[in-house]
């Protein structure tokens, strides 16, 4: 599941158990990545969305906020700085 897919799915679902399953799935996918790999994943997602004409800053930022409690604050802040550069 891509970062953009995660947010789209989580906002459409009314069942909180399904949303929690999606969140845990995304967490498990990203939890072992280094800061560099997390940043690379974010950059690749933004690049893919821009190429497709579907880049939505708010959507990516919302997904990052959902994952904030699961990643080290330093990683979150670095990813936020990267994302902010695309505003």
Secondary structure by P-SEA (a helix, b strand, c coil): ccaaaaaaaaaacccaaaaaaaaaaaaaacccccaaaaaaaaaaaaaaaaaaccccaaaaaaaaaaacccccaaaaaaaaaaaaaac
